[in-house]
Amino acid sequence: MSHRLSYGTVRESPRQAIYVVRVHGELLLPHEIDDIAARMRERLHSRGESSADVVVVQGDSRETFRLFGLPYSVGRVRAAMFNAAVNWTPIDLD
């Protein structure tokens, strides 16, 4: 099933980033979120970024956002989103 997705990055260090995938307009089941994160990791691995963290975000507003990923990365992404420091670009992971 195809979802409308966009992605952004949160800089962790000059050489490493946390990748954020946002799901627009729908709520997903946990196995669907895991699938999206896995497909993003595969895409990053094919580009040579084998240790990148991926956080998946769903929800339509600041009050309804739900973030999924490693706790440290989720905290960093939450702070960046609160400060409007994430620029979103459409992506197709199919």
BELFEN-V549296 format. One record per backbone hydrogen bond with DSSP energy under -0.5 kcal/mol. NH is the residue of the N-H (numbers start at 1). CO is the residue of the C=O. E is the energy in kcal/mol with one decimal. If there is no record, write none. Layout:
nh=NH co=CO e=E
nh=NH co=CO e=E
This chain:
nh=5 co=3 e=-0.8
nh=5 co=91 e=-0.6
nh=6 co=22 e=-1.7
nh=7 co=89 e=-2.7
nh=8 co=20 e=-2.1
nh=10 co=18 e=-2.4
nh=12 co=16 e=-2.2
nh=13 co=16 e=-2.3
nh=16 co=13 e=-0.8
nh=18 co=10 e=-2.9
nh=19 co=17 e=-0.5
nh=19 co=53 e=-2.8
nh=20 co=8 e=-2.9
nh=21 co=55 e=-2.8
nh=22 co=6 e=-3.4
nh=22 co=20 e=-0.5
nh=23 co=57 e=-3.1
nh=24 co=4 e=-2.6
nh=24 co=22 e=-0.5
nh=32 co=29 e=-0.8
nh=33 co=29 e=-1.9
nh=34 co=30 e=-2.3
nh=35 co=31 e=-1.7
nh=36 co=32 e=-2.1
nh=37 co=33 e=-2.4
nh=38 co=34 e=-2.4
nh=39 co=35 e=-2.5
nh=40 co=36 e=-2.2
nh=41 co=37 e=-2.4
nh=42 co=38 e=-2.3
nh=43 co=39 e=-2.1
nh=44 co=40 e=-2.5
nh=45 co=41 e=-2.8
nh=46 co=42 e=-2.1
nh=47 co=43 e=-0.8
nh=47 co=44 e=-0.6
nh=48 co=45 e=-1.5
nh=49 co=44 e=-2.6
nh=50 co=48 e=-0.9
nh=52 co=49 e=-0.7
nh=53 co=17 e=-0.7
nh=55 co=19 e=-2.7
nh=56 co=68 e=-2.4
nh=57 co=21 e=-3.0
nh=58 co=66 e=-2.1
nh=59 co=23 e=-0.7
nh=64 co=61 e=-1.2
nh=65 co=61 e=-1.0
nh=66 co=58 e=-2.6
nh=68 co=56 e=-2.4
nh=74 co=70 e=-2.8
nh=75 co=71 e=-2.1
nh=76 co=72 e=-2.0
nh=77 co=73 e=-2.6
nh=78 co=74 e=-2.8
nh=79 co=75 e=-2.1
nh=80 co=76 e=-2.1
nh=81 co=77 e=-2.9
nh=82 co=78 e=-2.3
nh=83 co=79 e=-1.6
nh=84 co=81 e=-1.5
nh=85 co=80 e=-3.2
nh=87 co=85 e=-0.5
nh=88 co=86 e=-0.5
nh=89 co=7 e=-2.2
nh=91 co=5 e=-1.8
